[in-house]
């Protein structure tokens, strides 16, 4: 069932489809990690990226890419790479606001699906469930814009 959000100003947002575009699980440290009574205290490294592209009039695909590396005593326990995607119909949004919708609002929708898939992959790999903390995609998008603006200013000065 697709969800539609419509505001009084003519803006419309509709989730057409949410799907897993790509997933990879590697566990180079096994079976050694499963032998012995070593306490499971991994160091986690989480990398995020999102990108949106126009498919046709008012229809966009957004792909949230998450790479999670778990290391136990400097050895890679597992590496999960996941691309959670969605197709969205977006109308009535000003062009300058579209970046925020594609770069923050849509990833906020996709993240719970990605979090569940990552947890399932870890468990199926023989590791404890992983619960990723919520992510503020609005703040990340704002930070991205500030970095982009700073690099444009650097190019202008040089």
PyMOL commands that set and color helices and strands:
alter all, ss='L'
color gray80, all
select helices_A, chain A and resi 32-34+95-124+137-157
alter helices_A, ss='H'
color red, helices_A
select strands_A, chain A and resi 3-6+12-26+43-56+59-72+75-91
alter strands_A, ss='S'
color yellow, strands_A
deselect
rebuild
show_as cartoon
